[in-house]
Amino acid sequence: MTCQACESSKQRLTSGAYRFQCLECCTRLVLSAYPNKAQASAMLAAIERFPLSPGREQVLESVRQCLEKRRSAGQKSTTP
């Protein structure tokens, strides 16, 4: 089930709504800092302070998967 903050971001990409108990929201937040590692690290630290938030490793794995999808989608095939 998608949370209200995720729904809000789908309606308006710059909604700024995040729920720190939602993995998708946490991933969006960290990705919004990309490629600034210092800012992303600060966001991860903020996420970790909230009760019931996904763990750091879970968020980082989700971020890695999203970045990999972006890279794959951005690569164009050179074979006809």
Secondary structure as UniProt FT lines:
FT   HELIX           4..11
FT   TURN            13..14
FT   TURN            20..21
FT   HELIX           23..33
FT   TURN            34..35
FT   HELIX           37..48
FT   TURN            51..52
FT   HELIX           56..74
//
